[in-house]
């Protein structure tokens, strides 16, 4: 029984230590092409507004049609 407890404890410590190591690998989230993730262009803002309107639609089929139309209109396909 003590061998099993020792193995479980060692495994738990190993997993806990690997979490700290992987968290230290990348201290800051990377961004694509050097751009901030919070920057939006007017086209992106319009696209997000169109998607927001689609969220209000209750029927799943109609909602998907709305999303597809917004993607096509704003070149997001």
Long-range contacts (C-beta under 8 A, 24 or more apart in sequence): 43-74, 46-74, 47-74, 47-76, 50-74
